[in-house]
């Protein structure tokens, strides 16, 4: 199942206030607000610069959301929880802020393939219980799935979204966290068939239905020189800017110092009566307490 099919299962009602946390270059289509810790510097955590959707963006940390209790209807968080230093704190924030939540993160199979060094955790779900295993996995395949990542592997991965990713859509209050003492490597060694227990899989070739875009990408990569293909495959979208922060969205934010919702815009800042000030940079107001 592809990702767009999975996302169609998310219930968004008319009038729901939806927040996308850590949207990166794939913002949720229904988001009313994007909260992003790295709006201008994507660094190692994503392979493409952020694409600003046509909604307001604020800078904040997922561990300290500037959203009042029960302040939104749905939090959408795709591929951020495996990065966090304190995922339990983030889940507590989700439960405090939102009635419903959609979480997406790499499955065990994807983590074994890529072994990203910047993922702190392997996250596995048993119903609405999230189990966090400390990521100490050796990079079994070296740079293979990075240096050799091409159009074919990208399309292969997209067609197997549900196999390579895990997603949960539920009431926020249903989420629970567990932190087993064993690490990811210990889990894999314990849980994988070895020796005489190894399985012989049937030699069946499965060919998913690729889209026309993906088929054309295969053809271009086969026929064009490496340099020309790389140049043509670069994103051609013009730089975008976040939408202005409307008063209706500002009214749904809170001050991180005193937790008041009585915020007001003063020039290029958002201010609170307690004296807290949240400055603006290129249209993004900064609510990150670490700054």
C-alpha angles and dihedrals in degrees: 000000000000125000096252089056091052093049092052087068092067112103112223115175126206108272095020115143107226127193123195112204118203095356097168113174094337107059118182108260094229099047118132092189134018120211111198131171094198106035095156106020113057095175116164096334097079134019096225134046117260116277110215112221122213091271134084119278128205128187114237143137119257089227092060112034116189090222123113123239109291089001098144139034100219135019115199114197118172122183099342106097093072089059099051124110091212111024092169089061090051092050089050088053091049091051091048096048108034142043095210135025140194116201126183127182140154118286122231090262092057093046090052091051098048105020092197110204093212094060108097094191147029104222119204125181129216102184104304094338113105117206117200119204118189107246109239094139117148115235094253096181098037111211094335098113091041105041092038098041106130141154092284095053091044092053091042089054094046092052089053098046095137092049095050098037137045123216134187127191114181147118108299093231090062094064120106132178130218128183110199116204093233119087127232092263091051090049093051093047092048097042103041125086112252138173112359090352093069114116129235105220120210113259096242122149112217116195114189122209107267122204122245090252091054093046091051089049090054091050093047092049091050096047105034128070116261093249095048093046091050091050094048094045094056113112111268098193115127116244111273133206129215118259117256115272106253123213091246091061094040088056088060094057129084137208112258092212102053100007092235120150092207095105124151136188114247111182107299093347139073110224137191130206089244089067099257116142128198113197129209129235119184092335096314119112113217115231095156107129091203091068 
